[in-house]
Amino acid sequence: MDDYGNEVFTQYASRLFPFQEVRAEMSFIQGKGSKGKANLKCFLDGMLVLAEED
């Protein structure tokens, strides 16, 4: 869960969501904090960037 060096994490999470929200969601899943929030605009902008790279 806390593997920030994971290939999938580094490729997608940092581009699609703000790091603070990813961390908050990871803490929520572990039962240690509140749920993270997704920013739809940030997500869609990141998806466009990823689609252009492929």
C-alpha positions in Angstrom: 0.0 0.0 0.0 2.9 2.4 0.8 5.0 1.4 -2.2 5.6 4.7 -3.9 8.2 3.2 -6.2 5.6 0.9 -7.8 5.6 1.3 -11.6 1.8 1.7 -11.8 1.7 4.2 -8.9 4.4 6.4 -10.4 2.9 6.2 -13.9 -0.7 7.0 -13.0 -1.3 8.2 -9.5 0.9 11.3 -9.7 -0.5 12.4 -13.1 -4.2 11.7 -12.4 -4.6 12.8 -8.8 -2.9 15.2 -6.4 -0.4 13.3 -4.2 -2.1 14.5 -1.0 -5.4 13.0 -2.1 -3.8 9.7 -3.1 -2.1 9.5 0.3 -5.4 10.4 2.1 -7.2 7.6 0.2 -4.4 5.1 1.0 -4.8 6.0 4.7 -8.5 5.7 4.5 -8.2 2.2 3.1 -5.9 1.3 6.0 -8.4 2.7 8.4 -6.1 5.5 9.6 -7.8 8.7 8.2 -10.5 10.3 6.2 -11.3 9.6 2.5 -9.4 11.4 -0.2 -11.2 13.6 -2.8 -10.9 13.2 -6.6 -10.6 16.3 -8.7 -12.4 15.5 -12.0 -10.6 18.3 -14.0 -7.2 17.1 -12.8 -8.1 13.5 -13.6 -9.3 14.3 -17.1 -6.3 16.6 -17.9 -4.0 13.7 -16.8 -5.9 11.2 -18.9 -5.4 13.5 -22.0 -1.7 13.7 -21.3 -1.4 9.9 -20.9 -3.4 9.3 -24.1 -1.1 11.7 -26.0 2.0 9.9 -24.8 0.8 6.5 -26.1 
